[in-house]
Each structure stands twice: as C-alpha cells, then as structure tokens.
Amino acid sequence: MIMRDILVHLKSHEEWSPHIDYAIGVAAGFGARLRGYMTFADISFLRSISGTDETAVARQKRRDQKIAAAMQDRLLAAASAQDVACEFVTGEGPASELVTRAARLHDLTIIEQHDPGRDEFGFDPAEEAALSAGRPIVLVPKTGRFQPAPRHILVAWNGSAQAATALQFALPFIERAEKITLCVGKSRETPRRSSREPDLSIAGYLQDRVGQVETVPVDVNGDHVGAFLLEQANEAGAEMIVMGAYGRSRFSEVILGGATRHIIQKMTLPILMGR
C-alpha cells in the first residue's frame, strides 16, 4: 500500500495541535501530499434552524472565514518547512459525518482524540471514522509529542477480520519499523474438530517484514483488554498501537465497555485502527 494522499482533520476552536505536527511528519516520511480539512458545525446548525436571521448566518460565516484563513497560513507554512505538498479545505457540518466521508478518498486520515469539554456535541469524529470510513485512521492524543515514523509498534491480534484489516492498513508503518510487540488474544472463531490447518501464524507473517517480533499473550478478559494493551505499549516503549476497531457493536461497547472505547478515551500514543 502506497501512502500518497493524507488527510488531517483540523478543529475550528484550536490554533494548533500536536496531531498536526504528527500529520506533517507522516506526510514527509512517506513523500505524501497532505490535505488539511477544517470543519465548521455552527454555521450548518444555524442554517438548519427555520427562521434563522440571515445576519447571524453572515456573521458566523465571516468569523469562520477568519479562523480558516489563519489556520491555512499556519498549516501551509509548517508543511512547506518540511517540503510537504499541502492544501487546505473547509467543510460546513458535523465533523463526524464530513471527516468520515472525506477519509474514504484518502490513503490515511489523522484525527485528534476527542475532547468532550471543548469539541462539538455529538459523535466523536475519530470514533465514527474508525467505525465507518473503511480506510486507515490514526488517532492521536490531545497532548504530547509523537514519533511519525515509529520504530517500535504494538500489534493487537485476535485473528478477527477487524484485526486483519488494521494490520493490512498498517503495513506501510510496519515495514519501516525495527520491532513489533505482538499481543495475541484468544480468537472468537472455533475451528471444527475434524479440521486440519497448516502451521501458519501471525508471528511468522510479521517476522517476514520486521527483524524483531516479541509475542505477548493477552491473559485478561474482554473488559480489561484496552487497559492491558496501553500498559504493554507503555512498558515496551512502543510508539504506535495497531488494532481492529469494534469487535462487537458500538452500542455494546458503550453499555458494556470494550477495548476500542477504552483506548480511544485513554490513549497515550497514536493508534492506527481499521475495521
């Protein structure tokens, strides 16, 4: 998989964020084009209200244009400093919808972790894109400095289709890494007793691509897998986690808890997700 077009979501209430530096670094490392996408929800909401004063819409439009122009200048300057080809676009509407659709037209999308105290009300765009985009999504924590070319990656594996999709999406990063910590959990698929399969393993698959692979069994139940993965990543010094998103329905994760939701809320390093 070749990384040619990378999308980074830009929040209208932020002047800058670590995930933007990360996105520029990833684009530079892959020689990819970067597209900054700033979304504005308020003006869309105003337009949807019957009888809204056009003056209020025009006032919001001017405010949004000023914010967008300032971010465009900052983004293009920062990208140019690293010789990254970059453009800036805007959209009006809920970020969770706009970013998910745009992600389907890019090789990789980078989104900042949701901040409930500041971000727009509604679905989390990072969570929604990981669930529905069908493309690689990297979620980046709200604070910190992160390595855009991770040398050490933690891969979460349980043999599921979601884990396999995430692994495929992550190959451009994995093939440049030096070490993989492979966390292997119990598969939910039980083979027939009469079946016989060849001796194939995820460790062998990864060893053909990365020189050093260390396997760690996941010896906790589903409700604690997310915390286990974050703990293992921090102890091992991993710079990225690769995992499938939502092995069960999002409703079940909200009600019962789950690895995806725990990691999205508690992440301390970038997470590449696929589904």
C-alpha positions as CSV (number, residue, x, y, z in Angstrom):
1,M,0.0,0.0,0.0
2,I,1.4,3.4,-1.1
3,M,0.7,6.5,1.0
4,R,0.1,9.3,-1.5
5,D,-2.8,11.3,0.0
6,I,-3.1,12.0,3.7
7,L,-5.9,13.9,5.4
8,V,-5.7,15.7,8.7
9,H,-8.8,17.0,10.5
10,L,-8.5,20.5,11.9
11,K,-10.7,21.7,14.7
12,S,-12.0,25.2,14.3
13,H,-11.5,26.1,18.0
14,E,-7.8,25.2,18.0
15,E,-5.0,27.4,16.7
16,W,-2.7,24.3,16.6
17,S,-2.4,20.8,18.0
18,P,0.3,18.1,18.2
19,H,-1.6,15.9,15.8
20,I,-1.0,18.5,13.0
21,D,2.8,18.3,13.6
22,Y,2.4,14.5,13.6
23,A,0.5,14.6,10.3
24,I,3.1,16.8,8.6
25,G,5.8,14.4,9.8
26,V,4.0,11.3,8.5
27,A,3.5,13.0,5.1
28,A,7.1,14.0,5.0
29,G,8.2,10.4,5.8
30,F,6.1,8.9,3.0
31,G,6.6,11.7,0.5
32,A,2.8,12.1,0.5
33,R,0.5,15.1,-0.1
34,L,-1.2,16.5,2.9
35,R,-4.7,17.9,2.9
36,G,-5.8,19.9,6.0
37,Y,-9.6,19.8,6.4
38,M,-11.2,22.2,8.8
39,T,-14.9,21.7,9.7
40,F,-17.4,24.2,11.0
41,A,-20.5,22.9,12.6
42,D,-22.1,26.1,14.0
43,I,-23.0,27.7,10.6
44,S,-24.6,24.4,9.4
45,F,-26.7,24.3,12.6
46,L,-27.7,27.9,12.1
47,R,-28.8,27.3,8.5
48,S,-30.9,24.3,9.6
49,I,-33.0,26.3,12.1
50,S,-36.2,27.6,10.5
51,G,-36.4,31.4,10.6
52,T,-32.7,32.0,11.5
53,D,-31.8,35.6,10.9
54,E,-29.6,35.8,7.7
55,T,-27.5,38.4,9.5
56,A,-26.5,35.8,12.1
57,V,-25.5,33.4,9.4
58,A,-23.4,36.0,7.6
59,R,-21.8,37.0,10.9
60,Q,-20.9,33.4,11.6
61,K,-19.6,33.0,8.0
62,R,-17.2,35.9,8.5
63,R,-16.0,34.5,11.8
64,D,-15.3,31.1,10.3
65,Q,-13.5,32.6,7.3
66,K,-11.2,34.5,9.5
67,I,-10.4,31.3,11.6
68,A,-9.9,29.3,8.4
69,A,-7.5,31.9,6.8
70,A,-5.3,32.0,9.9
71,M,-5.1,28.2,10.1
72,Q,-4.4,27.9,6.3
73,D,-1.4,30.3,6.7
74,R,0.0,28.3,9.6
75,L,-0.5,24.9,8.1
76,L,1.0,25.8,4.7
77,A,4.0,27.4,6.3
78,A,4.6,24.4,8.6
79,A,4.2,21.9,5.7
80,S,6.5,24.0,3.4
81,A,9.2,23.9,6.1
82,Q,9.3,20.1,5.8
83,D,8.9,20.2,1.9
84,V,5.5,18.6,2.2
85,A,3.0,19.5,-0.6
86,C,-0.1,20.7,1.2
87,E,-3.5,22.2,0.6
88,F,-6.3,23.4,2.9
89,V,-10.0,22.9,2.5
90,T,-13.1,23.6,4.7
91,G,-16.5,22.0,5.2
92,E,-19.7,23.0,7.0
93,G,-21.5,20.4,9.0
94,P,-20.9,17.8,11.8
95,A,-17.2,16.7,11.8
96,S,-18.1,13.1,12.4
97,E,-20.0,13.0,9.1
98,L,-17.7,15.2,7.0
99,V,-14.5,13.6,8.1
100,T,-15.7,10.0,7.6
101,R,-16.8,10.7,4.0
102,A,-13.5,12.5,3.2
103,A,-11.4,9.7,4.8
104,R,-12.7,7.3,2.1
105,L,-10.9,9.4,-0.5
106,H,-7.5,9.3,1.2
107,D,-4.9,6.7,1.9
108,L,-4.7,7.7,5.6
109,T,-6.6,10.0,7.9
110,I,-5.2,11.5,11.1
111,I,-7.6,12.8,13.7
112,E,-7.1,14.2,17.2
113,Q,-8.5,12.5,20.2
114,H,-11.9,13.8,21.2
115,D,-12.0,16.5,23.9
116,P,-15.5,16.3,25.5
117,G,-15.0,19.7,27.2
118,R,-14.2,21.6,24.0
119,D,-15.3,19.7,20.9
120,E,-18.7,20.0,19.2
121,F,-21.5,18.0,20.7
122,G,-22.4,14.7,19.0
123,F,-20.5,11.7,17.7
124,D,-16.7,11.7,18.1
125,P,-15.2,12.1,14.5
126,A,-12.3,9.8,15.4
127,E,-14.6,7.1,16.7
128,E,-17.0,7.5,13.8
129,A,-14.3,7.4,11.1
130,A,-12.7,4.3,12.7
131,L,-16.1,2.6,12.6
132,S,-17.4,3.7,9.2
133,A,-14.7,5.1,6.9
134,G,-13.3,1.7,5.7
135,R,-9.9,3.3,5.5
136,P,-6.9,3.6,7.8
137,I,-7.4,6.0,10.7
138,V,-4.7,7.2,13.1
139,L,-6.0,8.7,16.3
140,V,-3.5,11.0,18.1
141,P,-3.7,12.0,21.8
142,K,-4.6,15.6,22.6
143,T,-1.3,16.3,24.2
144,G,2.3,15.1,23.8
145,R,4.9,14.7,21.0
146,F,4.8,11.6,18.9
147,Q,7.2,9.8,16.5
148,P,5.7,10.0,13.0
149,A,8.0,7.1,11.9
150,P,7.5,4.6,14.7
151,R,10.4,2.3,15.2
152,H,8.5,0.1,17.7
153,I,4.9,-0.9,17.1
154,L,2.5,-2.9,19.2
155,V,0.1,-5.0,17.2
156,A,-3.1,-6.3,18.8
157,W,-4.2,-9.6,17.3
158,N,-7.1,-12.0,17.9
159,G,-7.5,-13.4,14.4
160,S,-10.6,-11.4,13.6
161,A,-11.4,-9.6,10.4
162,Q,-11.1,-6.3,12.1
163,A,-7.5,-7.1,13.3
164,A,-6.6,-8.3,9.9
165,T,-7.9,-5.1,8.3
166,A,-5.9,-3.0,10.7
167,L,-2.8,-5.0,10.1
168,Q,-3.1,-4.6,6.3
169,F,-3.7,-0.8,6.7
170,A,-0.6,-0.5,9.0
171,L,1.9,-2.3,6.7
172,P,3.5,0.9,5.4
173,F,4.4,1.7,9.0
174,I,5.2,-1.9,10.0
175,E,7.6,-2.4,7.1
176,R,9.7,0.6,8.3
177,A,9.7,-0.4,11.9
178,E,12.5,-2.2,13.8
179,K,10.5,-4.1,16.4
180,I,7.0,-5.4,16.9
181,T,5.4,-6.3,20.2
182,L,2.7,-8.7,19.2
183,C,-0.2,-9.0,21.7
184,V,-2.1,-12.2,20.9
185,G,-5.6,-12.7,22.4
186,K,-8.0,-15.6,22.1
187,S,-9.8,-16.0,18.8
188,R,-13.6,-15.9,18.8
189,E,-13.6,-18.4,15.9
190,T,-13.6,-22.0,16.9
191,P,-12.4,-24.5,14.2
192,R,-14.2,-27.7,13.7
193,R,-12.7,-30.7,15.5
194,S,-12.4,-32.5,12.2
195,S,-10.5,-29.6,10.5
196,R,-6.8,-29.6,9.9
197,E,-4.9,-26.5,9.0
198,P,-1.2,-25.7,8.1
199,D,1.2,-24.3,10.6
200,L,0.6,-20.6,9.9
201,S,1.0,-17.9,12.5
202,I,0.7,-14.1,12.8
203,A,4.2,-14.1,14.3
204,G,5.6,-15.7,11.2
205,Y,3.8,-13.3,9.0
206,L,5.3,-10.3,10.8
207,Q,8.8,-11.8,11.1
208,D,9.0,-11.7,7.3
209,R,8.6,-8.0,7.5
210,V,10.3,-6.9,10.7
211,G,13.5,-8.2,12.2
212,Q,12.4,-8.4,15.8
213,V,9.0,-9.7,16.9
214,E,8.2,-10.3,20.6
215,T,4.9,-12.2,21.3
216,V,2.9,-11.4,24.5
217,P,-0.2,-13.4,25.3
218,V,-3.3,-11.4,26.3
219,D,-4.3,-13.1,29.5
220,V,-7.2,-10.8,30.6
221,N,-10.8,-10.8,29.7
222,G,-12.6,-8.5,27.2
223,D,-13.4,-5.8,29.7
224,H,-9.7,-5.2,30.5
225,V,-8.1,-5.7,27.1
226,G,-7.9,-2.0,26.4
227,A,-6.0,-1.2,29.6
228,F,-3.8,-4.2,29.1
229,L,-2.8,-3.0,25.6
230,L,-2.0,0.5,26.8
231,E,0.0,-0.8,29.7
232,Q,2.0,-3.2,27.5
233,A,2.7,-0.4,24.9
234,N,4.0,2.0,27.6
235,E,6.1,-0.7,29.3
236,A,7.6,-1.8,26.0
237,G,8.2,1.7,24.7
238,A,6.0,1.3,21.6
239,E,5.3,4.4,19.6
240,M,2.1,3.2,17.9
241,I,-0.6,0.7,18.5
242,V,-2.3,-1.2,15.6
243,M,-5.7,-2.7,16.4
244,G,-9.0,-3.6,14.9
245,A,-11.9,-1.3,15.9
246,Y,-15.1,-2.6,17.4
247,G,-15.1,-6.4,17.5
248,R,-18.7,-6.1,18.7
249,S,-21.3,-3.4,18.1
250,R,-20.6,0.2,19.2
251,F,-23.8,0.0,21.3
252,S,-22.4,-3.0,23.2
253,E,-19.1,-1.2,23.7
254,V,-20.9,1.9,25.1
255,I,-23.0,-0.2,27.5
256,L,-20.6,-3.0,28.4
257,G,-17.2,-1.3,27.9
258,G,-14.6,-2.6,25.4
259,A,-11.1,-2.3,24.2
260,T,-11.9,0.2,21.4
261,R,-13.8,2.6,23.6
262,H,-11.3,2.4,26.5
263,I,-8.3,3.1,24.2
264,I,-10.0,6.0,22.4
265,Q,-10.7,7.6,25.7
266,K,-7.4,6.8,27.5
267,M,-4.8,6.7,24.6
268,T,-1.3,7.9,25.4
269,L,0.2,7.2,21.9
270,P,-1.1,7.2,18.3
271,I,-3.5,4.3,17.5
272,L,-4.0,3.0,14.0
273,M,-7.4,1.4,13.7
274,G,-9.2,-0.5,10.9
275,R,-12.5,-2.3,10.6
